[in-house]
């Protein structure tokens, strides 16, 4: 045996032995040639926009072809069932938001968030209250005053969504009796806000950006702890005297027991994606906040979020 070759081989083997498992697995071939990225949102909804804007850039960092699959129905129940029963090769993944936690706890679907495996988190996505520019509402207190005088009509993307829970909490905090109308996606809800059927809607910047840029939407409040960097004049709900705030995460999940190669590939790809200058311009314009979490961290995060949400719903008398 060539002595030089033997020494090199030993050095390479030693180097690989001390690398984290993910660093080696990231070089393995992805188990599936095609990845279907599933969203419970209808076209134009928050998760649909998130996936469709991300995939052209993400494609540079993953070898399989990426496509979006809209699986609507049951506030995410149908989409969760589809992904939970899919192969463990990473060929079907689900765009996670708090909706899949709320749907699991409120409607007890055939497959819940506990039947899926969190993969990675990508962003935190601020929620805003908005109305049509043709409406009479200039501030969030204007909306509350109108609801106290009559009966407001407020919109949320899904029956079991975070947006729905935020509006229910707003009703509790202010003592108004507004009706909350739900849809299968934020895109559908926007139409009802724009035509005046609804007083307000709750959504994300990416979801309402086109209508916002067209001057058809007025933002009334940020449902978070701080104002948005791109819209510093829009006050938080708390600043307007209404103590309502939440964090919306955007990540990915798959079936239980996914291949380690799948996990390694995504843990390698997402940090690179978030540093991509072209994609950074896109998500910065939507006020998305990078919130990358590796697999293990995201599993712990989702479990805690689920436990905290269940405790909140029980304390509120929503579930037993």
Buried (B, 14 or more C-beta within 10 A) or exposed (E): EEEEEEEEEEEEEEEEEEEEEBEBBBEEEBBBEEBBBBBBBBBBBBBBBBBBBBBEBBBEBBEBEBEBBBBBEBBBBBBBBBBBEBEBBBBBBBBBBBBBBBBBBBBEBEBBBEBBBBBBBBBBBBBBBBBBBEBEBEBBBBBBBBBBEEEBBBBBBBBBBBBBBBBBBBBEBBEBEBEBBBBBBBBBBBBBBBEEEBBBBBBBBBBBBBBBEEEBBBBBBBBBEEBBEEBEEBBBBBEBEBEBBBBBBBBBBBBEEBBBBBBBBBBBBBEBBBEBEEBBEBBEBBBBBBBBBBBEEBBEBBEEBBEEBBEBBEEEEBEE
